Amino acid sequence: MKVAIDQELCRACGICGEVCPRHIPVTSTDGDLRMTVISPERAHLCMECGHCAAVCPQGAVEVECFRGREFETVNGSEIESEQLLSFVRERRSVRRYRDEPVPREIIDRMIHAAKSSPTGTGSMTTGIVVIDDRESLAALSELVYGMYEGLEKGLKNPVARFFIRRRAGEKRFRTLRDFVMPGMHWYLRWYREGKSNEVLRDCPALMLFHSPAFEPVGEQNCLLAAFHAVLMARTMDIGTCFNDLIPPACNRDPEIRKLIGLPDDREVYAGITMGYPKHPFRRIVPRELEEVRYVSTDR
Ligand SMILES: Cc1cc2nc3c(=O)[nH]c(=O)nc-3n(C[C@H](O)[C@H](O)[C@H](O)COP(=O)(O)O)c2cc1C
């Protein structure tokens, strides 16, 4: 059983069952006796999100994956709304970095923030790989460019193009053909001419987020974890940029899989380059969404 209730401590207040997304703890009254028990029919549905354990005033709920782990007390931390709004409005992707390593303590804090992100299935199946040494980043660059070179060649050949299209599916194929590869054409050229590395952007560190290939919401989990790391990085003057070119290369190329130690059953779904920004942003670009609309019958 993934979740258990210590009947000695439990006061049967029922809060654990109320917050549980699947109402697994059930509180009932029989005469004078009021008890909270784990529903035998739904026990196996537990996602180990830990909400039951986090709200219980008595500390009477134990969730298997947290067994033996210390629970810190919630301090009611607050951040001013205006402060957060300015913070997110002033965040921009940073694509040029100073030639300076990112201290491991900073990376660890980013990982700490990433661990706190929401996960679609409750459980924590996301993994993180950090590459922060020049040699490995250079080796990775070479392999990533090699993969895209092969892809560029393949897209020019009708037979290879047919198979790429079938394998990628129509949406990904069009993204590749119409968005990724036209830019990649130049990136490859500049890289081979030794002018610049527009894929890794000469970042001093790269963080990759991976998930089991069959995790239903693995991609979303990775992106959310990455964005938590991005925001955390900004509090420590580290600039980041999402990178959509590296994850597909990690998943497709066996040599890259080996280099980053990615097991066969996992896929990389998000990547962020990071480093101290070379150039500060001085202005906030006015940005709008395509549409903002309320659907409401009472106004
Ligand atoms: C999922 C995702 C993937 C991205 N991939 C790349 C990428 O491969 N290369 C890149 O330079 N920027 C990438 N970006 C950064 C976007 O281009 C950037 O967020 C967008 O232009 C808005 O700018 P801002 O982040 O400065 O607000 C990506 C962003 C997201 C959210």
The ligand as an ORCA input file, in Angstrom:
! r2SCAN-3c Opt
* xyz 0 1
  C       9.551     25.210    -25.471
  C      10.519     26.258    -25.904
  C      11.545     25.930    -26.763
  C      12.492     26.886    -27.157
  N      13.515     26.531    -27.974
  C      14.453     27.446    -28.300
  C      15.573     27.088    -29.109
  O      15.719     25.958    -29.544
  N      16.498     28.030    -29.365
  C      16.378     29.305    -28.917
  O      17.234     30.132    -29.186
  N      15.326     29.677    -28.153
  C      14.374     28.786    -27.833
  N      13.327     29.132    -27.032
  C      13.239     30.501    -26.531
  C      12.173     31.271    -27.277
  O      12.621     31.577    -28.550
  C      11.832     32.495    -26.453
  O      11.257     32.085    -25.236
  C      10.860     33.429    -27.179
  O      11.478     33.975    -28.274
  C      10.372     34.534    -26.264
  O      11.465     35.252    -25.744
  P      11.790     35.344    -24.179
  O      12.042     33.970    -23.648
  O      13.006     36.203    -24.137
  O      10.630     35.974    -23.499
  C      12.372     28.205    -26.662
  C      11.333     28.519    -25.783
  C      10.421     27.575    -25.404
  C       9.315     27.947    -24.460
*
